[in-house]
């Protein structure tokens, strides 16, 4: 959040400097205005799957998110209902970062994210001495060529959390989008996830997916199917 505030302050200072110089008759070059955007998402899904594992006990979940971007800087919050062993609650995630996409299709992204468990599930985690907060610092890159995008991202776990990394590939055409993700979560397992999306309106889309999770611990592997409706505005 500090980065976003500093970015706004820096923009205001540049603008004020330009006004003062202009009033004094000094030639100044005027940069393009900083792009400020506020966006949101809403999802209804049959199964909340993260890195190959169900975080809703294969039950439906409701998810919402909001993001503010100022030039390349961004900050956002995302939440979902969750369930574990019959105990319900919700997850709230907070993140900040910076991203930029070049004219040649190369995209870069760095940031920090904090995952938190809330409600009854937080109390259950505390009783079981399980962490209720996970923090990660991430960095990634992607390349877009026409309708195809490939990328990768690494997540450094903080305060004892495990590292993770993923590789992604997607195809986006006018009538549908298909995305594949391979994830390796240290001490947890690896997963393969594929999701297909079909736009219904300018805001809403329908999606369906499948995920296969292979655990590192030798416990039973897991597979999940999910389908739902998503909105972006």
N, C-alpha and C positions, 0 to 999 in steps of 0.2 A: 504494500500500500504506500510506503514511503516513496518508492520510485514513481508511482503515479502522481502523488502530490508534488514531488519535485519537478516532474515533467510539466505539469500544469503551471507551476510557478515560473519555470524557465520560459515557457511560451508567453506568459503574461509579461515577463520582463523584456523579452525581445520585442513584443508589440509596443510596449510603452516606450522603449528606446527609439523605435521607428517613428513614433508620433512626435517625440521631443526633437529628434533630428530634423524631421520634416518641418516642424514649426520654426526651427532655426535656419532653414534654408539650405540644409546639408543634403546632398544627394545620398539616398539610401536605396538598397536593393530589397524589394519586398518578396519574401519567400511565400510559398503556397501555404494556405492556412492548415493548421494541424487538424487531422481527421479525428473527430470525437464520435464514438458510437456506443449505444446501449442496446444490447441484444438479450434475448431470453429463449429458453427452451422448456418444453413440457412433454412428458412421456408417460404413457400407460403401457406397461409391459407385463407379459405373463410370467416373467422370471428375471430377476436382477442378477446378471452374470458379470463378474469382474475377474479378469485374468483366468478365465476358465471355470471359476467356482461360483456356485449359486450363493448369494448373500440374502436370499429371501426364502430359503427352504423350498425352492421350486414353486413358490406361491407368487401371485401377482404383486406388482409394486408400482407406486406412483412417484415420479421424479420431476423435479423442476430445477432450473438454473438461471442465473443472470450474470452478465459480463459487461464491464465498462472498459472500453479501449480508448486510449489517447495516443494517437500516432502508433508507434510500435509497442507501447507499453499497455498492459492489460491487467485487470484484477477481476476476480469473480467468485461466486459461491454456487455450490451445487448440492442438492439433497435428494435422498431417496428413503422410502420406507424400507425397513430390513426386518428379518426374522431369523432366529437361530434356536433350534430345539424347542420350538413353540413359544419362544419369548420374542415379543415384538418391540420395535423401537424405530429410530430413524438415524440415518447417516447425514452428517453435514460436512462438506469439504470446502476449504478456502484456499485460493491460489492467487499468485501474482507472477508476472513474467514479462518477457519481451519477445516479439516475433517479427520477422520481416520476410517478405517474398520478393525476390529479384525478378527483373524482366525476363531472364532466361529460364524461369521456372524453379530455381533453387529457393527453398524455404528453410529458415533457421528459427529455432525456438528454444529458449532457456527459461527456467522458472523454479518456483517453490510451491509445494502443495501440502496441505495438512488435512488428513482424514480424521474425523471424530465420530464416535458413537454416542448417541443421545437416548434418553428415555429409559425404559425398563431394561433394555439390552445393555446399557452402560452400567447399571447396577449389577447385572448378572456377571459382566466381565470383571468388575471390581471384586466381587465375591470369589471369583475363580482366579484372581491375580493375573488376569489377562489385560494387555494394554488396551486402553480405550482411545488412544491417539497414535497415529502413525504420520511421520513427516518424511518427505522426500524432496530432494533437489534433482531437477531433470534437465537434460539437454538433448536436442534432436535435430534431424535434418530430413528434408524430403525433396524430391524432384518430380515435377509435373511435366509431362510431354503429351500434348493434346488431351485425350480423355483418360490417360493412365497416370497414376501417382504412386510412387514407391518411397518408403521412408524408414527411419529407424530412430529409436529414442532409448536413452539410458536413464534409470532412476536410481539415485544414490540414497539409500535409507539412512536416516539420522536417528541418533539416540537408541541404537541397537536394532533398528528395523533392517530387514533384509533388502539387498539390492535387487533390481529387476531390469530387464531390457526387452524390447520388442522390435519386430520387423513387420512392416505393413505394406500391403499392395492393394490398390483399388482401381476400379474402372467406373467412370461416371459418364453416362450418355443421357440424352434427353428423357428417355422413357424409364430408366432404372439405374441403380447404382449397386455395385457388389464390392465388398471390402473383406480382405483376409488379414488376420493378425496372428503372428506367432509370438508367444511370450514365454520368457524364462524367468521365473521368480525364485531366487536363491532360497534353499531350504524348504521350499513349498512344492514346486513342480513346474512342468511346462504345459502349454496349452496351444491348441489350434482353434481359431474361431473364424467363422465366415458368416457374414450378414448381408442380406439383399434388401434393398429399399426401393419402393415404388411411390413416386410422387402422386398425391391425390388432388391437391390444390397448391397454390403458391405458398401455403403455410404448412399444411398437413401432409404426412407421408405414412405409408404402411411398411412394416419391416418384419422380416423373419430370419432366424439364424440358428446355427448349431455350433456347439463348443465341446471339445474333447480335452479333458484335463488329466495328465499323468502325474501322480504324486511322487515326490522324492522319498517319502518315508516308508514306502512299501504298503501303505494302506490302500484301500480300494480306490481305483481310479474313478473318475466322474465324467459323465457326459450330460449336456444340457441342451434343451431346445427352448427357443424363445420367439415370441411374436408380439407385435403391438402397434401402437400409433404414436407418432412423434410430431411435434409442432416446433417450428423455428420462427421467431418474430423479432 
